[in-house]
């Protein structure tokens, strides 16, 4: 059992409503992050816990806002060294060929 502020009732199993098996929670694999995920997606599952922080609703809200911010972060631009080593001439030549072939149809 991991060190967490949450503890599930004996035999309780929380299943992800979207069907993600990785988010199934039991007493054996429960983490604070996993507990908060279930509490923000289905707050009534608080009944399945025998121990939880008094401010669990605020913690669930804060974790939801943090997840939203993480999703909204733009993906970093690839470094120039990560780009394929194709010359500009080859790239434009391939693009022009693709355009010409498209309009030939």
N, CA, C and O atoms as a MOPAC input file, in Angstrom:
PM7 MOZYME 1SCF
protein

 N      0.84100 1    -1.17900 1     0.00000 1
 C      0.00000 1     0.00000 1     0.00000 1
 C      0.88600 1     1.24200 1     0.00000 1
 O      1.88700 1     1.29000 1     0.71500 1
 N      0.53400 1     2.21900 1    -0.77500 1
 C      1.33700 1     3.42000 1    -0.90300 1
 C      0.93200 1     4.44500 1     0.14900 1
 O     -0.16900 1     4.38300 1     0.69700 1
 N      1.82600 1     5.38200 1     0.42500 1
 C      1.54900 1     6.43800 1     1.38600 1
 C      0.66100 1     7.48400 1     0.71800 1
 O      1.10800 1     8.18700 1    -0.18800 1
 N     -0.57800 1     7.59000 1     1.15400 1
 C     -1.53200 1     8.48900 1     0.53500 1
 C     -2.44300 1     9.08000 1     1.60300 1
 O     -2.60200 1     8.51700 1     2.68600 1
 N     -3.03100 1    10.21300 1     1.28300 1
 C     -3.98100 1    10.83600 1     2.20300 1
 C     -5.35400 1    10.18200 1     2.10900 1
 O     -6.24200 1    10.46700 1     2.91200 1
 N     -5.52200 1     9.30300 1     1.12500 1
 C     -6.80100 1     8.64800 1     0.88200 1
 C     -6.68200 1     7.16000 1     1.18100 1
 O     -5.62700 1     6.55800 1     0.98400 1
 N     -7.77700 1     6.57500 1     1.66000 1
 C     -7.82300 1     5.13200 1     1.87700 1
 C     -9.19600 1     4.62500 1     1.45200 1
 O    -10.22500 1     5.12600 1     1.90400 1
 N     -9.19200 1     3.62800 1     0.58200 1
 C    -10.44300 1     3.03900 1     0.11200 1
 C    -10.98200 1     2.04200 1     1.13100 1
 O    -10.22600 1     1.42700 1     1.88200 1
 N    -12.29400 1     1.89600 1     1.14000 1
 C    -12.92200 1     0.85200 1     1.96000 1
 C    -12.40700 1    -0.50400 1     1.50100 1
 O    -12.04400 1    -0.68600 1     0.33900 1
 N    -12.38200 1    -1.45100 1     2.42900 1
 C    -11.92500 1    -2.79800 1     2.10900 1
 C    -12.78300 1    -3.36900 1     0.98300 1
 O    -14.01100 1    -3.37800 1     1.07400 1
 N    -12.13500 1    -3.84400 1    -0.07300 1
 C    -12.82400 1    -4.45900 1    -1.19700 1
 C    -13.36100 1    -3.48800 1    -2.23700 1
 O    -13.89100 1    -3.91700 1    -3.26200 1
 N    -13.23300 1    -2.18500 1    -1.99100 1
 C    -13.73300 1    -1.19300 1    -2.95000 1
 C    -12.83900 1    -1.15500 1    -4.18400 1
 O    -11.61700 1    -1.25900 1    -4.08300 1
 N    -13.46200 1    -1.00600 1    -5.34400 1
 C    -12.75000 1    -0.86700 1    -6.61200 1
 C    -13.38800 1     0.29100 1    -7.35700 1
 O    -14.60300 1     0.31500 1    -7.55400 1
 N    -12.57700 1     1.24300 1    -7.76800 1
 C    -13.06200 1     2.38000 1    -8.56100 1
 C    -12.64400 1     2.14600 1   -10.00400 1
 O    -11.46400 1     1.94900 1   -10.29600 1
 N    -13.62300 1     2.16900 1   -10.90500 1
 C    -13.38300 1     1.91000 1   -12.32700 1
 C    -13.58400 1     3.19800 1   -13.09800 1
 O    -14.54600 1     3.92900 1   -12.86300 1
 N    -12.67900 1     3.47100 1   -14.01600 1
 C    -12.74600 1     4.68700 1   -14.83000 1
 C    -13.99100 1     4.66900 1   -15.71400 1
 O    -14.21600 1     3.69200 1   -16.42800 1
 N    -14.81000 1     5.73400 1   -15.68200 1
 C    -16.00300 1     5.77500 1   -16.52000 1
 C    -15.69400 1     5.74100 1   -18.01900 1
 O    -16.54700 1     5.33600 1   -18.80900 1
 N    -14.48500 1     6.16000 1   -18.42500 1
 C    -14.10000 1     6.12100 1   -19.83600 1
 C    -13.50100 1     4.77400 1   -20.21600 1
 O    -13.15300 1     4.56600 1   -21.37800 1
 N    -13.37200 1     3.85700 1   -19.26600 1
 C    -12.89500 1     2.52300 1   -19.55600 1
 C    -11.38700 1     2.34600 1   -19.55300 1
 O    -10.89600 1     1.31800 1   -20.01900 1
 N    -10.63700 1     3.31400 1   -19.04300 1
 C     -9.17600 1     3.19200 1   -18.99600 1
 C     -8.79300 1     2.28400 1   -17.82800 1
 O     -8.89900 1     2.68000 1   -16.66800 1
 N     -8.35400 1     1.08000 1   -18.13400 1
 C     -8.01600 1     0.10400 1   -17.09500 1
 C     -6.86900 1     0.57400 1   -16.20800 1
 O     -6.77300 1     0.16500 1   -15.05100 1
 N     -5.99900 1     1.43300 1   -16.74200 1
 C     -4.88300 1     1.94600 1   -15.95200 1
 C     -5.36000 1     2.82900 1   -14.80600 1
 O     -4.61400 1     3.08300 1   -13.86100 1
 N     -6.59700 1     3.29400 1   -14.89000 1
 C     -7.12800 1     4.18000 1   -13.85300 1
 C     -8.04900 1     3.44800 1   -12.87500 1
 O     -8.75500 1     4.08100 1   -12.09000 1
 N     -8.04000 1     2.12300 1   -12.92500 1
 C     -8.77800 1     1.34400 1   -11.94100 1
 C     -8.05200 1     1.48200 1   -10.60600 1
 O     -6.83600 1     1.30600 1   -10.53700 1
 N     -8.79400 1     1.79600 1    -9.55000 1
 C     -8.18900 1     2.03400 1    -8.24900 1
 C     -8.64000 1     0.98300 1    -7.24200 1
 O     -9.82700 1     0.67700 1    -7.12900 1
 N     -7.68000 1     0.44300 1    -6.52200 1
 C     -7.94000 1    -0.46600 1    -5.41400 1
 C     -7.08800 1     0.01400 1    -4.24200 1
 O     -6.28900 1     0.93900 1    -4.38800 1
 N     -7.25600 1    -0.60500 1    -3.10200 1
 C     -6.44000 1    -0.23900 1    -1.93900 1
 C     -4.96100 1    -0.48200 1    -2.22400 1
 O     -4.10000 1     0.21500 1    -1.68600 1
 N     -4.66800 1    -1.46200 1    -3.06400 1
 C     -3.27800 1    -1.83100 1    -3.34300 1
 C     -2.54600 1    -0.82500 1    -4.22700 1
 O     -1.33200 1    -0.67100 1    -4.09700 1
 N     -3.25900 1    -0.13400 1    -5.12800 1
 C     -2.56100 1     0.76400 1    -6.05700 1
 C     -2.97400 1     2.23000 1    -5.90800 1
 O     -2.58000 1     3.06500 1    -6.72200 1
 N     -3.75200 1     2.54800 1    -4.89100 1
 C     -4.27200 1     3.90900 1    -4.73900 1
 C     -3.16900 1     4.91600 1    -4.45800 1
 O     -2.33200 1     4.71500 1    -3.57800 1
 N     -3.18200 1     6.00200 1    -5.22100 1
 C     -2.31000 1     7.14700 1    -4.98300 1
 C     -3.22000 1     8.36000 1    -4.81800 1
 O     -4.40300 1     8.30600 1    -5.15800 1
 N     -2.67000 1     9.44900 1    -4.30000 1
 C     -3.47100 1    10.67000 1    -4.18900 1
 C     -3.96100 1    11.10700 1    -5.56500 1
 O     -5.11500 1    11.50800 1    -5.71600 1
 N     -3.09200 1    11.03100 1    -6.56600 1
 C     -3.45400 1    11.45300 1    -7.92400 1
 C     -4.61500 1    10.62000 1    -8.46400 1
 O     -5.54400 1    11.15800 1    -9.06700 1
 N     -4.55900 1     9.31100 1    -8.24600 1
 C     -5.61500 1     8.42800 1    -8.72600 1
 C     -6.92500 1     8.67200 1    -7.96800 1
 O     -8.00100 1     8.66800 1    -8.56600 1
 N     -6.83200 1     8.88000 1    -6.67300 1
 C     -8.03300 1     9.17700 1    -5.87900 1
 C     -8.67000 1    10.47900 1    -6.35400 1
 O     -9.88800 1    10.54900 1    -6.52100 1
 N     -7.86200 1    11.49700 1    -6.57000 1
 C     -8.40100 1    12.79700 1    -7.01500 1
 C     -8.99200 1    12.69900 1    -8.41300 1
 O     -9.98100 1    13.37000 1    -8.70700 1
 N     -8.41100 1    11.88400 1    -9.27500 1
 C     -8.98200 1    11.67400 1   -10.60800 1
 C    -10.41100 1    11.15300 1   -10.46500 1
 O    -11.33500 1    11.68300 1   -11.08200 1
 N    -10.58700 1    10.12000 1    -9.65300 1
 C    -11.91900 1     9.53600 1    -9.49000 1
 C    -12.87200 1    10.50500 1    -8.80800 1
 O    -14.05400 1    10.54500 1    -9.15000 1
 N    -12.39100 1    11.27500 1    -7.86600 1
 C    -13.26400 1    12.22600 1    -7.16100 1
 C    -13.69200 1    13.37800 1    -8.05500 1
 O    -14.79100 1    13.90900 1    -7.89300 1
 N    -12.84300 1    13.77200 1    -8.99700 1
 C    -13.25900 1    14.86800 1    -9.88500 1
 C    -14.14700 1    14.37300 1   -11.01300 1
 O    -14.95000 1    15.14100 1   -11.54100 1
 N    -14.02200 1    13.10100 1   -11.39600 1
 C    -14.88400 1    12.58100 1   -12.44200 1
 C    -16.20500 1    12.06300 1   -11.88900 1
 O    -17.20700 1    12.03100 1   -12.60300 1
 N    -16.21100 1    11.65900 1   -10.62600 1
 C    -17.43400 1    11.13900 1   -10.00200 1
 C    -17.36500 1    11.40800 1    -8.48800 1
 O    -16.98000 1    10.52700 1    -7.71900 1
 N    -17.73900 1    12.62800 1    -8.06600 1
 C    -17.60500 1    13.01000 1    -6.64900 1
 C    -18.32300 1    12.08500 1    -5.66500 1
 O    -17.91300 1    11.98700 1    -4.50900 1
 N    -19.37700 1    11.41200 1    -6.09900 1
 C    -20.09000 1    10.52600 1    -5.17400 1
 C    -19.27400 1     9.32400 1    -4.73300 1
 O    -19.64400 1     8.64000 1    -3.77800 1
 N    -18.16400 1     9.05600 1    -5.41800 1
 C    -17.34800 1     7.91500 1    -5.00700 1
 C    -16.62000 1     8.20500 1    -3.69200 1
 O    -15.91400 1     7.33700 1    -3.18000 1
 N    -16.77700 1     9.39900 1    -3.14300 1
 C    -16.20300 1     9.70000 1    -1.82900 1
 C    -16.72300 1     8.69700 1    -0.80400 1
 O    -16.06500 1     8.44300 1     0.20500 1
 N    -17.89500 1     8.12900 1    -1.05400 1
 C    -18.48600 1     7.12900 1    -0.15200 1
 C    -17.64000 1     5.86100 1    -0.08400 1
 O    -17.76700 1     5.07300 1     0.85400 1
 N    -16.77900 1     5.66800 1    -1.07900 1
 C    -15.92600 1     4.47900 1    -1.10900 1
 C    -14.65600 1     4.63800 1    -0.28500 1
 O    -13.88100 1     3.69100 1    -0.15500 1
 N    -14.43400 1     5.82100 1     0.27200 1
 C    -13.21900 1     6.08800 1     1.04100 1
 C    -13.51700 1     6.06200 1     2.53900 1
 O    -14.55100 1     6.55800 1     2.98600 1
 N    -12.60700 1     5.48400 1     3.29900 1
 C    -12.72600 1     5.51700 1     4.75900 1
 C    -11.85300 1     6.62500 1     5.34600 1
 O    -12.06900 1     7.06700 1     6.47400 1
 N    -10.87600 1     7.06400 1     4.57500 1
 C    -10.02100 1     8.16900 1     5.02300 1
 C     -9.76000 1     9.07700 1     3.84200 1
 O     -9.41600 1     8.62400 1     2.75000 1
 N     -9.93100 1    10.38800 1     4.08100 1
 C     -9.69400 1    11.39600 1     3.05100 1
 C     -9.52400 1    12.74700 1     3.72800 1
 O    -10.03100 1    12.95000 1     4.83100 1
 N     -8.81300 1    13.68400 1     3.08100 1
 C     -8.62600 1    15.01300 1     3.66800 1
 C     -9.94900 1    15.78700 1     3.68600 1
 O    -10.81200 1    15.58500 1     2.83100 1
 N    -10.08900 1    16.65800 1     4.65400 1
 C    -11.31200 1    17.47400 1     4.75000 1
 C    -11.51200 1    18.32900 1     3.50500 1
 O    -12.64700 1    18.58600 1     3.10300 1
 N    -10.42600 1    18.76700 1     2.89900 1
 C    -10.51300 1    19.66100 1     1.73700 1
 C    -10.43700 1    18.88300 1     0.42000 1
 O     -9.92000 1    19.41000 1    -0.56500 1
 N    -10.93400 1    17.65200 1     0.37800 1
 C    -10.82700 1    16.81400 1    -0.81700 1
 C    -11.47900 1    17.45700 1    -2.02900 1
 O    -11.00500 1    17.27900 1    -3.15200 1
 N    -12.57400 1    18.21000 1    -1.81800 1
 C    -13.24600 1    18.85200 1    -2.96200 1
 C    -12.34200 1    19.90700 1    -3.60000 1
 O    -12.26300 1    20.00500 1    -4.82500 1
 N    -11.66700 1    20.68700 1    -2.77100 1
 C    -10.74900 1    21.70400 1    -3.29600 1
 C     -9.55100 1    21.04500 1    -3.96900 1
 O     -9.09100 1    21.50300 1    -5.01500 1
 N     -9.04800 1    19.97100 1    -3.36700 1
 C     -7.92200 1    19.25000 1    -3.97400 1
 C     -8.30900 1    18.68300 1    -5.33800 1
 O     -7.51400 1    18.73300 1    -6.27600 1
 N     -9.52700 1    18.14300 1    -5.45600 1
 C     -9.99300 1    17.60400 1    -6.74200 1
 C    -10.10600 1    18.72200 1    -7.77400 1
 O     -9.71900 1    18.55000 1    -8.93000 1
 N    -10.64100 1    19.87600 1    -7.34800 1
 C    -10.76300 1    21.02600 1    -8.25400 1
 C     -9.38900 1    21.51100 1    -8.69500 1
 O     -9.17500 1    21.79000 1    -9.87500 1
 N     -8.46300 1    21.61400 1    -7.75600 1
 C     -7.10500 1    22.06300 1    -8.09000 1
 C     -6.43100 1    21.09800 1    -9.06400 1
 O     -5.73800 1    21.52900 1    -9.98600 1
 N     -6.63100 1    19.79400 1    -8.86500 1
 C     -5.99600 1    18.82600 1    -9.76800 1
 C     -6.62000 1    18.90000 1   -11.15400 1
 O     -5.93100 1    18.68300 1   -12.15000 1
 N     -7.91400 1    19.20300 1   -11.23600 1
 C     -8.56900 1    19.35100 1   -12.53700 1
 C     -8.01700 1    20.57900 1   -13.26300 1
 O     -7.74600 1    20.52900 1   -14.46300 1
 N     -7.85400 1    21.67300 1   -12.53200 1
 C     -7.32400 1    22.88600 1   -13.15100 1
 C     -5.88700 1    22.67000 1   -13.62200 1
 O     -5.50200 1    23.16800 1   -14.68000 1
 N     -5.09500 1    21.93700 1   -12.85000 1
 C     -3.71700 1    21.65200 1   -13.25600 1
 C     -3.69500 1    20.78500 1   -14.51700 1
 O     -2.85100 1    20.98400 1   -15.39200 1
 N     -4.61500 1    19.83000 1   -14.61200 1
 C     -4.67700 1    18.97700 1   -15.80800 1
 C     -5.08400 1    19.79300 1   -17.02300 1
 O     -4.54900 1    19.59000 1   -18.11300 1
 N     -6.01600 1    20.70700 1   -16.85000 1
 C     -6.45400 1    21.56900 1   -17.96000 1
 C     -5.29300 1    22.43100 1   -18.44500 1
 O     -5.08300 1    22.57500 1   -19.64900 1
 N     -4.54000 1    23.00500 1   -17.50800 1
 C     -3.39300 1    23.82700 1   -17.88700 1
 C     -2.35700 1    23.00700 1   -18.64100 1
 O     -1.76700 1    23.48400 1   -19.61100 1
 N     -2.13400 1    21.77100 1   -18.19500 1
 C     -1.14600 1    20.91400 1   -18.85500 1
 C     -1.58000 1    20.58900 1   -20.27300 1
 O     -0.74400 1    20.53300 1   -21.17500 1
 N     -2.86300 1    20.37700 1   -20.48600 1
 C     -3.37400 1    20.06800 1   -21.82000 1
 C     -3.28800 1    21.29000 1   -22.72000 1
 O     -3.05500 1    21.16200 1   -23.92200 1
 N     -3.47200 1    22.46700 1   -22.15100 1
 C     -3.48000 1    23.69800 1   -22.94000 1
 C     -2.08200 1    24.17100 1   -23.31700 1
 O     -1.94200 1    25.04800 1   -24.16900 1
 N     -1.04700 1    23.61200 1   -22.70100 1
 C      0.31500 1    24.02100 1   -23.02800 1
 C      0.62900 1    23.60200 1   -24.45600 1
 O      0.42400 1    22.44200 1   -24.81300 1
 N      1.11700 1    24.51400 1   -25.27300 1
 C      1.46500 1    24.13200 1   -26.64600 1
 C      2.64500 1    23.16400 1   -26.63900 1
 O      3.52400 1    23.23100 1   -25.77900 1
 N      2.64100 1    22.28800 1   -27.59400 1
 C      3.75100 1    21.34200 1   -27.72900 1
 C      5.00400 1    22.11600 1   -28.10700 1
 O      4.93800 1    23.03800 1   -28.92000 1
 N      6.13100 1    21.76100 1   -27.53500 1
 C      7.36600 1    22.47900 1   -27.87800 1
 C      7.73800 1    22.24700 1   -29.33600 1
 O      7.52700 1    21.16500 1   -29.88300 1
 N      8.29100 1    23.27400 1   -29.94600 1
 C      8.75600 1    23.17000 1   -31.32700 1
 C      9.96400 1    22.23600 1   -31.35000 1
 O     10.80200 1    22.29600 1   -30.45000 1
 N     10.06700 1    21.38500 1   -32.35000 1
 C     11.23600 1    20.49900 1   -32.40300 1
 C     12.49500 1    21.31400 1   -32.66600 1
 O     12.46900 1    22.31200 1   -33.38600 1
 N     13.57200 1    20.87800 1   -32.08300 1
 C     14.85300 1    21.53700 1   -32.32300 1
 C     15.24600 1    21.29100 1   -33.77400 1
 O     14.86300 1    20.28600 1   -34.37200 1
 N     16.00600 1    22.21300 1   -34.32300 1
 C     16.42200 1    22.09900 1   -35.71700 1
 C     17.12600 1    20.76400 1   -35.94700 1
 O     16.98300 1    20.16300 1   -37.01200 1
 N     17.88300 1    20.30000 1   -34.95600 1
 C     18.60800 1    19.04400 1   -35.12700 1
 C     17.66200 1    17.84900 1   -35.19400 1
 O     18.06100 1    16.78500 1   -35.66700 1
 N     16.39100 1    18.00000 1   -34.72400 1
 C     15.42600 1    16.91000 1   -34.76000 1
 C     14.66100 1    16.85700 1   -36.08200 1
 O     13.96100 1    15.88000 1   -36.35100 1
 N     14.78700 1    17.89100 1   -36.90200 1
 C     14.07900 1    17.91500 1   -38.17400 1
 C     14.77300 1    17.00000 1   -39.16900 1
 O     15.98600 1    16.80700 1   -39.08900 1
 N     14.02400 1    16.43600 1   -40.10300 1
 C     14.66300 1    15.58000 1   -41.10400 1
 C     15.69200 1    16.36900 1   -41.90700 1
 O     15.51700 1    17.55900 1   -42.16600 1
 N     16.74700 1    15.69800 1   -42.28900 1
 C     17.82100 1    16.36700 1   -43.02700 1
 C     17.51200 1    16.35000 1   -44.52500 1
 O     18.18500 1    15.67400 1   -45.30300 1
 N     16.50200 1    17.09400 1   -44.90500 1
 C     16.10400 1    17.23000 1   -46.29800 1
 C     16.38200 1    18.66500 1   -46.70000 1
 O     16.05700 1    19.60200 1   -45.97100 1
 N     16.97900 1    18.82700 1   -47.85400 1
 C     17.25700 1    20.19000 1   -48.29200 1
 C     15.94400 1    20.87600 1   -48.65400 1
 O     14.95000 1    20.21400 1   -48.95400 1
 N     15.94800 1    22.17900 1   -48.62500 1
 C     14.76000 1    22.95400 1   -48.97500 1
 C     14.35300 1    22.64900 1   -50.40800 1
 O     13.16500 1    22.52400 1   -50.70700 1
 N     15.33600 1    22.52800 1   -51.29500 1
 C     15.04900 1    22.22500 1   -52.69300 1
 C     14.31800 1    20.87900 1   -52.81300 1
 O     13.33300 1    20.77800 1   -53.54400 1
 N     14.78700 1    19.85900 1   -52.11000 1
 C     14.13800 1    18.55100 1   -52.14000 1
 C     12.72800 1    18.62800 1   -51.56200 1
 O     11.79700 1    18.01300 1   -52.08200 1
 N     12.58400 1    19.37800 1   -50.50000 1
 C     11.27000 1    19.48900 1   -49.85100 1
 C     10.27100 1    20.14600 1   -50.79600 1
 O      9.17000 1    19.63200 1   -50.99400 1
 N     10.65200 1    21.27800 1   -51.37900 1
 C      9.74900 1    21.96100 1   -52.31000 1
 C      9.50500 1    21.12400 1   -53.56600 1
 O      8.40000 1    21.11700 1   -54.10800 1
 N     10.54100 1    20.41900 1   -54.02600 1
 C     10.36600 1    19.55000 1   -55.19100 1
 C      9.34100 1    18.46600 1   -54.90500 1
 O      8.50100 1    18.16800 1   -55.75400 1
 N      9.40300 1    17.86600 1   -53.70700 1
 C      8.43100 1    16.85500 1   -53.31900 1
 C      7.04100 1    17.43300 1   -53.17600 1
 O      6.05500 1    16.78900 1   -53.53600 1
 N      6.95600 1    18.64500 1   -52.65300 1
 C      5.66500 1    19.31600 1   -52.49600 1
 C      5.05800 1    19.61100 1   -53.86000 1
 O      3.87500 1    19.35000 1   -54.08300 1
 N      5.85400 1    20.15100 1   -54.77000 1
 C      5.35200 1    20.45200 1   -56.11300 1
 C      4.90200 1    19.17500 1   -56.82800 1
 O      3.87400 1    19.18000 1   -57.50500 1
 N      5.64100 1    18.11000 1   -56.69000 1
 C      5.26300 1    16.83800 1   -57.30900 1
 C      3.93200 1    16.35800 1   -56.75100 1
 O      3.07600 1    15.88900 1   -57.50000 1
 N      3.75400 1    16.47000 1   -55.44500 1
 C      2.50300 1    16.03900 1   -54.81900 1
 C      1.32800 1    16.88000 1   -55.30900 1
 O      0.24500 1    16.34900 1   -55.55300 1
 N      1.53700 1    18.18400 1   -55.45500 1
 C      0.46500 1    19.07400 1   -55.92500 1
 C      0.11500 1    18.74700 1   -57.37900 1
 O     -1.06100 1    18.64500 1   -57.72700 1
 N      1.12400 1    18.58400 1   -58.21600 1
 C      0.88500 1    18.26100 1   -59.63100 1
 C      0.15000 1    16.93300 1   -59.76400 1
 O     -0.79400 1    16.81800 1   -60.54700 1
 N      0.57800 1    15.93200 1   -59.00400 1
 C     -0.07700 1    14.63000 1   -59.06400 1
 C     -1.51300 1    14.69500 1   -58.57000 1
 O     -2.38000 1    13.97800 1   -59.07000 1
 N     -1.76200 1    15.54700 1   -57.59900 1
 C     -3.11500 1    15.70100 1   -57.07400 1
 C     -4.05800 1    16.25000 1   -58.15000 1
 O     -5.19000 1    15.78500 1   -58.28600 1
 N     -3.58800 1    17.23000 1   -58.90300 1
 C     -4.44900 1    17.87000 1   -59.90500 1
 C     -4.51700 1    17.07900 1   -61.22100 1
 O     -5.36400 1    17.36600 1   -62.06800 1
 N     -3.64700 1    16.10100 1   -61.39600 1
 C     -3.67900 1    15.26600 1   -62.58500 1
 C     -4.85700 1    14.27300 1   -62.53300 1
 O     -5.30000 1    13.75800 1   -63.56000 1
 N     -5.34100 1    14.02300 1   -61.32700 1
 C     -6.43000 1    13.03300 1   -61.16500 1
 C     -7.68100 1    13.43500 1   -61.83600 1
 O     -8.67100 1    12.70500 1   -61.78400 1

